[in-house]
Amino acid sequence: MKYQYVTMDDLVVLTLNGEVNQTSWEICFLEVEQLFKADDYARLLIDGTGLTEFHMSSQQCSEVAAGFLRFANKAAFFADNKLIFGMMRMIHSWAFNDQFQVFKTRESAAHFLAEHNGKHQPA
């Protein structure tokens, strides 16, 4: 999986592309976690529309879900691909993190992130 991110104020926009496996997933999110810890970021918008395959078993999904995105105050993932959306919903269900949500559109994800600490901020 390839990834890139851009930062704006307290927001990090992470774009994912290609095929996901557990190793590439963990490398990506370790780097993003370090970015959050090194600076004053609070929100994460994850664009999964470029993902083409999801090569993780349900066991691997449950492993990556443990503590997933606890470093961000709010995080939203979006993808319109049914497989990718479904796999992320599975990770979401095991993450037990109400501040992380999965959506089918960027607009819905941005709306979720817009409410931040009681004030509206664009995502």
ABEGO torsion letter per residue (X at the ends): XBBBBBBBEABBBBBBBEBBBAAAAAAAAAAAAAAAAABBBABBBBBAAABABBBBBAAAAAAAABGBGAABABBBBBBABAAAAAAAAAAAAAAGBAABBBBABAAAAAAAAABBGGBBBBX
